[in-house]
Amino acid sequence: MKEIIPLTFNVKDLEEQARTDGLACYILGRSYDSAENGVDQDLEKAVYWYEE
């Protein structure tokens, strides 16, 4: 069985893409919700990006 390697994203790049890309907003929300992609958990930021 092959090892599953999670996708990782650059948060700064996502913030730039989020201006026009709903998927980038979702990934940012999830990143802050779950402390993924090198950011600390921040539920306020997570809600902000989910709502965008």
N, C-alpha and C positions, 0 to 999 in steps of 0.2 A: 504494500500500500504506500502511495506517495504521501509525503508530508504536505500538509496544508499550510501555505504561507499567506498570512493576511495581507491585504492591500494596505499600503500606507500612503498618506497624502501630506503635502506641504501646506500647512495652514495659511501661510502668507499668500501662496498661489490661489488657494481656494477663496480667500477673502476677495481677491481681485476678480475671480470668475463669478463670484456670487452676485455681482452687479447685474448679470444677465442670465444666470444659470440656476434654476431651482434645485437641481441635484447638488450643486456645490453648497447651497444653503443647508440642505438636509445633511450632507456629510459634515459640515461645520457644527450643526446642532448635535449630531451624534458624537462628534469628537469631544465637544465640551460636556456632553451628558455622561459619557463613558470614560473620560480622561484618556482618549486615544490620540494618536498622531502627535505625541509630544506636548500636549497641553494638559494643564491641571483641570480637574473637574470644576466647572463653573456653571451652575444650573441657570443663572440669570442669562448668561451668554447663550446657553443651549436653547432656552425658550425663545430668545431673540431670533436666533438663526432658524429655528423650526417655523416661527411665524412668518419669516420673510418668504 
